[in-house]
Amino acid sequence: MTGNDSRAHNWQSIREWDGSQHRAFEELCFQLRKPAPPGWGTIKTAAPDGGVEWYDQAPDGSAAHGYQVKFVHSIEDLIPQAKKSAATVGENIANREIVRLEFLTPFDLSDPTPVTPRGRPRTGARERWNKNVAQ
């Protein structure tokens, strides 16, 4: 792609895999994931997934780090879906001790600019995300 080709960052044009763009993005995230900590095992889940696409399990089974992919394109779409996934992880805690949950999205969280062009205070996506995580 050329330097001016907007498709380089247009995840909405990702080719379908297994019948959907969402599944394609999930699979790409899984394939490009960071490795599990030494000695830990990676377990990929199938639907229903219990709130995570995959998780890294501690060798003694006492803890797991969960990963949930959300193929959404705005913070407004991400927050309610992330809340639902986090609740599902909580309901499943007896089956997997998820102690850390990471969300992967096809967009970056914006930081706020001080004010809108009309002088109103502006909240960035990162601040909105952090407020919801704190709740």
FENLIN-V508835 format. One record per helix or strand of 2 or more residues. SS is the DSSP state (H for helix, E for strand). FROM is the first residue (numbers start at 1). TO is the last residue. If there is no record, write none. Layout:
# FENLIN-V508835
ss from to
SS FROM TO
SS FROM TO
This chain:
# FENLIN-V508835
ss from to
H 6 9
H 11 13
H 21 31
E 41 44
E 54 57
E 64 70
H 75 91
E 98 105
H 125 134
